[in-house]
Amino acid sequence: MEMKRRRTATTVRKSERTIREEDVREWLDRRPFKPFRIRLQDGRSYKVGKLHKCIVGVNSVYIGVPDPKLRGCVKRVDYCPYDYAVSIEPLKGKRRERIRRNKAS
């Protein structure tokens, strides 16, 4: 697996609140695990759909980006400093809701 250390943004706006290590840990420690999205200042976002695809560091979070050709494998790992991440939010989507309904019936 190739590990790339990429900058996720070029400027930091002091007016925007950034996430902290504790924020990410709080989402990862939830039981049952609930998928979430990390949004960056430059408009990009990362989906964390599986618990093991996110590694929390002191100054940054590492997120495994899935490989569309190989199910269950990551294509690369992106480096996201907390200073560039502005929010964490739950993943909501029709697909997840549809899967839940089918399992319930």
Secondary structure, DSSP 8 states (H G I E B T S, - for coil): --B----S-S---TTS----HHHHHHHHH-SS---EEEEETTS-EEEE-SGGGEEE-SSEEEEEEE-TTSTT-EEEEEEEEGGGEEEEEE---HHHHHHHHHHH-
